[in-house]
Amino acid sequence: MTLSDTSTWLPLDGLAPGFDANKAPTVDDLQGRSFVLHDDEGGPDRVTGTDVAAGETFLVDDDLYYVQRHPSADSREAVSLFLDLRAGRALVVTTTIGEHGTPRVTQEFRPATIDGHAVRGEPMAPSTALIGRRVLWVYSPEHAYEHVYLSPHWYTWQCLAGPERGLADTDENTVYRIRPGIHVFTWREKVIPCASVTVADHRDARHLRSHGVLFGLDATGEHPAHFTFGAYGRLLGTTVHPAGFDPAEG
């Protein structure tokens, strides 16, 4: 592989085999339940019914769930749902494969409240808390990457082990705070037409945990590819910028 020749980079479906080795077991805590979400923006046309049985459900923390709904085989849209039943809050992330553009795969974020649940605490909202962190993520015995969170818009990844070893790039990212120390981290790649949604628990720097999904186009460039995964991580280091040079500052 020529590292600078992006035409030789592995397609999304080529990465999938074995990448899910550290995926957490799914749970059936929400089996048979449905939820009505009211967008924080309000309005009767922004009310969404959700069927959690239509995908995989992962327990992130006490009363905090990540539901990845399974798109149909030809769907160009995938929905990730985060439900905090303790706080009565939710976040819906919709990932869409477009016809063109860079990045080809885009994402929409919709914070919401859960109908019938008491609403507590702060809304799920964009966060700069990860900026300056350098983290090792291990997805399987063969797959490992490091992330460097640069700014509210950019992060850098580098493959340390696996079929993409030696590859690196800087791509778009978006971060939402779900609970203290727990964040939804998403990215959108410009070389491979794909995007990811993850939820990462950063509360223990030596024992990070994440759950997520990759969604995009397969090697043909015509058909969607979609798979869930998980990772164990640890904090490698933190950069602290001096005042006036901090990317987190508006």
Sequence and secondary structure as in RCSB ss.txt:
>XXXX:A:sequence
MTLSDTSTWLPLDGLAPGFDANKAPTVDDLQGRSFVLHDDEGGPDRVTGTDVAAGETFLVDDDLYYVQRHPSADS
REAVSLFLDLRAGRALVVTTTIGEHGTPRVTQEFRPATIDGHAVRGEPMAPSTALIGRRVLWVYSPEHAYEHVYL
SPHWYTWQCLAGPERGLADTDENTVYRIRPGIHVFTWREKVIPCASVTVADHRDARHLRSHGVLFGLDATGEHPA
HFTFGAYGRLLGTTVHPAGFDPAEG
>XXXX:A:secstr
  TT GGGS  HHHH TTTTTT      TTTT EEEEEETT  GGGEEEEEGGGEEEEEEETTEEEEEE   TT 
SEEEEEEEETTTTEEEEEEEEE SSSSSSEEEEEEEEEETTS   S   EE  TTTTEEEEEE SSS EEEEEE 
SSSEEEEEEEESTTTT EEEEEEEEEEEETTEEEEEEE SSSSEEEEEEEE SSTTSEEEEEEEEEE TTSSSEE
EEEEEEEEEEEEE    TT  TT  
